[in-house]
Amino acid sequence: MIKEFELSFESLDIVPKDLEELLGFANEEIPEPFPGLIRQAIAMAPELCNIHGGYKHFDNFKVNLSSKTIHIDNHIFSPSKIVITQLKKASSCLLFLCTAGDLISKYAKNLETEGDLILSYVLDILGSVVVNKAMDKIQNEIEMDFRSKNMGISDSFSPGYCEWKVAEQQKLFALLPDKFCGITLSDSSLMTPIKSVSGIIGIGEKVVRTGYQCNWCNDQNCIYGKIRRQKKIKKNLKTVGNLNT
């Protein structure tokens, strides 16, 4: 079974705070000119986003705990222990793609070339927010759909994250229709449009979506992990400050 989605930017309910965290600012610390540029970027986004997503459902799915592999049709994946553990109760799976489209990245690149580096950066961050918010929305719809069939879903896992080698994108794309959702993959496993995500979601009666836990992996480049680590540091510093007063 294949299902595709087309979403509007407005349906994502993106607010300035969604960008502020990724820009590295707490609400009370946002310096000028960022507040105005964030509002400007959000106002521009409906014309710059072409949001598409979709998935293919695979019943021919098996997790092999002894070899630490996942078998989907005639392809064998070797993700991390994190992914294997979270999918071990699944009886089937979805492979998904989602993109914000290429216009927002092209526009940001043009701004950079023209010297408007800050707005370019804000739009680049917004593109990341858009594709992740869109996939969250699609995953919520998937969860409701399978819940009606008394099935649960896992969190989504993507090659390149949670210690899963990005090169396995090649196998994932091989199982999906060509140019699915308008997304292509290079020989080096780079997706085009750039603001795109791919991955797997487990389906099963005993599968539970728990929400991401940063203690699952030690990926120092994960931007969401960085945000959580920064928040933890600030909280600890505040606690120490209170103890010293």
HUVEN-V532751 format. One record per pair of residues at least 24 apart in sequence whose ideal C-beta (glycine too) atoms are under 7 Angstrom apart, sorted by the first residue. I is the first residue (numbers start at 1). J is the second residue. D is the distance in Angstrom with one decimal. If there is no record, write none. Layout:
I/J/D
I/J/D
This chain:
1/57/4.2
2/54/6.7
2/56/4.9
3/54/5.9
3/55/5.9
4/52/6.9
4/54/3.7
4/181/6.6
5/52/6.8
5/53/4.6
5/54/6.1
5/138/5.5
6/51/6.9
6/52/5.6
7/51/4.3
7/134/5.3
7/137/6.5
9/45/5.0
9/46/4.5
9/49/4.7
9/51/6.8
9/130/6.8
10/46/6.5
11/137/6.9
12/130/6.6
12/133/4.3
12/134/6.2
12/137/6.5
14/42/6.2
14/129/6.0
14/130/7.0
14/133/6.0
18/129/5.1
19/122/6.8
19/125/5.5
19/126/6.0
19/129/6.0
21/227/5.4
22/125/5.0
22/128/6.7
22/129/6.6
22/223/6.2
23/125/6.0
33/118/6.7
37/118/6.1
37/119/5.3
37/122/4.9
38/122/6.0
40/119/6.9
41/119/6.9
41/122/4.8
41/123/5.2
41/126/4.9
45/126/6.1
45/130/6.9
48/103/4.7
48/104/4.2
48/107/5.5
49/100/5.3
49/101/5.7
49/104/5.8
49/130/5.6
50/101/3.1
50/103/6.3
51/100/5.7
51/101/6.5
51/130/6.6
51/134/5.0
52/99/5.7
52/181/4.4
52/182/5.8
53/96/6.8
53/97/6.6
53/98/3.5
53/134/5.9
53/135/6.4
53/138/4.8
53/181/6.0
54/96/6.8
54/97/6.2
54/180/6.2
54/181/5.0
55/94/4.2
55/95/6.4
55/96/4.0
56/94/6.9
56/95/5.4
56/175/7.0
56/176/5.7
57/92/6.5
57/94/5.5
58/92/6.1
58/93/5.4
58/95/6.7
59/92/4.9
61/90/6.8
61/92/5.0
61/93/4.7
63/87/5.5
63/88/5.0
63/90/6.8
72/175/6.2
73/175/6.3
75/171/4.8
75/174/6.5
75/175/6.0
77/168/5.6
77/171/5.9
79/157/7.0
79/164/4.3
79/168/7.0
80/162/5.6
80/163/3.7
80/164/5.0
82/162/4.5
82/163/6.1
82/216/4.8
82/217/5.7
83/157/4.7
83/162/5.9
83/164/5.6
86/154/5.4
86/155/6.5
86/157/6.8
86/202/6.9
87/154/5.9
87/202/4.1
89/204/5.3
89/206/4.5
89/207/5.2
90/154/6.4
90/202/3.1
90/203/5.7
90/204/4.3
90/207/5.2
91/203/6.7
91/204/4.4
92/203/4.6
93/200/5.5
93/201/6.5
93/202/5.4
93/203/6.1
94/142/6.8
94/200/7.0
94/201/4.5
94/203/6.5
95/172/5.7
95/175/5.7
95/176/6.0
95/200/5.7
96/156/6.9
96/198/6.7
96/199/6.0
96/201/6.5
97/176/6.7
97/180/5.5
97/181/4.6
97/183/5.1
97/196/6.7
97/198/5.0
98/131/5.8
98/134/5.4
98/135/4.4
98/138/6.3
98/181/6.8
98/196/6.6
98/197/5.2
99/131/6.2
99/181/5.8
99/182/6.4
99/183/5.3
99/193/5.1
99/195/6.4
99/196/4.0
100/127/5.1
100/130/4.1
100/131/4.4
100/134/6.9
100/193/6.8
100/195/4.0
101/193/5.7
102/193/3.8
104/195/6.4
105/193/6.2
105/194/4.9
105/195/5.8
127/195/3.9
128/195/6.3
130/195/6.7
131/195/4.8
131/196/6.2
131/197/5.5
132/197/6.9
135/197/5.5
139/201/6.9
142/201/6.7
143/209/6.4
146/203/5.9
150/205/6.5
151/203/5.5
151/204/6.3
151/205/5.9
152/204/6.4
152/205/6.9
152/207/4.2
152/208/5.4
152/209/6.8
153/201/5.5
153/202/6.8
153/203/5.8
153/207/6.1
153/209/5.4
154/201/5.7
154/202/3.7
154/207/5.2
154/209/6.0
155/209/5.6
155/210/6.5
155/211/6.8
155/212/6.1
156/199/4.8
156/200/7.0
156/201/5.0
157/199/5.3
157/200/5.5
158/197/5.9
158/198/5.9
158/199/3.6
159/198/6.9
161/219/6.5
161/222/6.4
162/216/6.0
162/217/4.8
163/217/5.2
163/219/6.8
169/198/6.3
172/198/5.8
